[in-house]
């Protein structure tokens, strides 16, 4: 990781503050902190999941176990939306979280993202060796197309079902916010209205920085 930081960050202007929101391994986080301190003499501030912060109340049974990326995305959503919200983050994992109009995080689900779904079929089966197929038609006529279409249709079907389930609890004024690397791909297949906020986690992180 350090060589990558040397290549990508060594020419950046020295920052006054560095704030990190990370769900990576502790070892990678330590490497990042050491590199920043060695090159910029800055001590990294690491964001942690809280019980109550910036109008969002964490209702997890063990609040500290909620992934900090999900927590920061909820804070970002709360800064944009005053009504109830369904927050869908489409990355390595897909998370779908419920935020009430009063700012309570009521819970949510986590399941594999598109790339993990496709990779699991390659790893877990003997006959499926490729997944780079056409995902536009669910009447697929090759295994590669079947995997590509099956995973995208399955994933969007699960997300749409969850959005509709959440609406029964949160009400018809609920807004759905989508973020993450596959958000555009998934939202194009959904039959529900969504709002794409590609930098939702960064917006949440900015809110935290401005208020600390």
N, C-alpha and C positions, 0 to 999 in steps of 0.2 A: 504493500500500500504506500509506503514512504516514497519509492521511486515515482509512483503515479502522482503523488502530491508535488514532488519536485518538478515534474513536467508541466503540471496544470496550474499550480498556485505560486510558483517561485517568483514570477514576475508581477504578481498582484501588488497593489499599493498596500502598505501596512495598515491593517484595520485598528480601530480603537477598541472594539469589542467583538468577541466571537461567541455566539449562542448556538448551541447544538441541540437538535431533536433527533434522536437516533434509536432505532430498534435493531441495529447491527450488533455484532458480538462485542463483549467487553474488551477483547484484545484489539479489535479494530478501532474502537473508541479511544483506547489508551494511545495507540499509534498516532491517531489524529491529534489528540491533545498534546503529545510530546512534540510532534512536528510543529504545531502552531506556536508552542512555547519556545522552541529552539529558534525558529525563524523570525517570529514577531514579538517575542517576550510578552505574550498575552495569555492570561489564564482563561481557559474555556469555561463558560457557564453552560451547564447541561440542564435542559428542561425536564422536569419530572411530572408524572400524572398526579393531579391533586384531587382532593375531595370536593372542593368548591373554588372556582376561579373564573373571574370575568363573566359572571352571570350564568355559568354552566355548573350544574350540580351532578356529581358522579354517583349514580345509584348502583354501581357494581357492588356485589357482596364484599369483595376485597378490592377497594378502589385502586390500590397501587398495581394490581395485576392488569389493568386496562392498558393496552399498548399506547405509548406516548404519542405515536403518530395519529392514532384515532382520537385521542384526547385533544391534540392541537387542531385537528381538522374540525372537531366539534366547536372549539372556540372560534375558529375561522368562520364557520357557518353562522354562529350566533352573532358575529359582528356584521354579517350581511343580511340576516333574516330575523325578524322579530316574531314570526309565526312558528308553528311547529315545522320540523324539517326531518327529512330522511336523507342521511349523508351516505353516499355510495362511493367508496374508494376502490378503484380498479387497477390494482398493481399486481405484484407477485402473488399476493392474496387479495381476495375481494372481501371487503367489509361493508356491511349494510347496518347503519346505526340509527336509532330513533331518538330525536331530541324534541321534547315537548315545548309548547308555546311559552311555558314558564321557565324554560332553560334546563329542565331535568333530562339527563341522559338516562333513558329508560332501559337500555340494553341493545343488543344487536347480534349479528352472526358473522362468522368468519369461514370462508371456504376457498379452495384453490383458485387462482387466477387462470387466465387462458393458457399461458405458456406452461404452467405447472400441470394443468389438465392434459395437455397434449404430450408433454414429456413423460407423464406417468404411464400413458398407454405404450410408449416406446419401451420404457424400462420394465413394465409389468407383463408384457406379452411377448410371445415368440414371433408371431407372424406380422406384427405391425412395426415397420422399420422407418417409416417416414410420415411426417404430418404436414408437409408443405403442399396442401391441396387447395381446391376451390371451395370456399365456405359459403357460396351464395345460394346453393340449392340443397335442400335436405333430401331430395331424391338423388343421392350421390351414386355414381356408377364406378367408383374406384375407392380403394381403401383410404388413400390419402385424402380424397375429397370427403369421404364419410367421416373421417376423424376431424378434419377442419370444420365441416358443417356441424357435426354432432356436438363438438365442444362449444362453438359459438352460439348455436341455438340453445343448447342446454344451459349455458351460463346466462344468457339474456333471459331465458325463461325463468330461471331461478330468481334473478334480480327483479324482474317484473312482478313475480308472485309475491316477493317480500315487500316491495313498494306498496302493493295493494293490501297486503296484510297489515302493514304499518298504518295505512290510511284509516283502517277500521278503528284503530286505537287513537290515532292522533287527530283524526277529523279531516274534512274535505279541504280545509285551508292549508294542509301540509304541503310544503314545497320540497321537491327532490333535487338535491345538489349532487353532481357527479364530478369526480376528480380522479387523478391517476393516469398512468400511461395508456391504458386501454379504454378510457372513458368515452372518447369520441367514437371508437369502434362499436362499443356496446350500446351507447345511447342512440346510435343510428338505427338499431334493430328493435328498440323498445317501442311499445305502443302507448306510452304514457309520457306526459310532458316532464322534461327535466331541464335543469340549468347547469351548464358546464362551467366549472371554475377550476381551471388547470392548476392554479397555484394556491389552492385552498389551505394546504398545510403551511405554506409560507405566509399566507395572510394571517393565519392563527398565530404563527410564531411572531410576526410583526406586532400583533396586538399584545402578546405577552411581554415583548421587549419594551414596548411603549409604556406599559403600566407597571414596570418593575425598576 
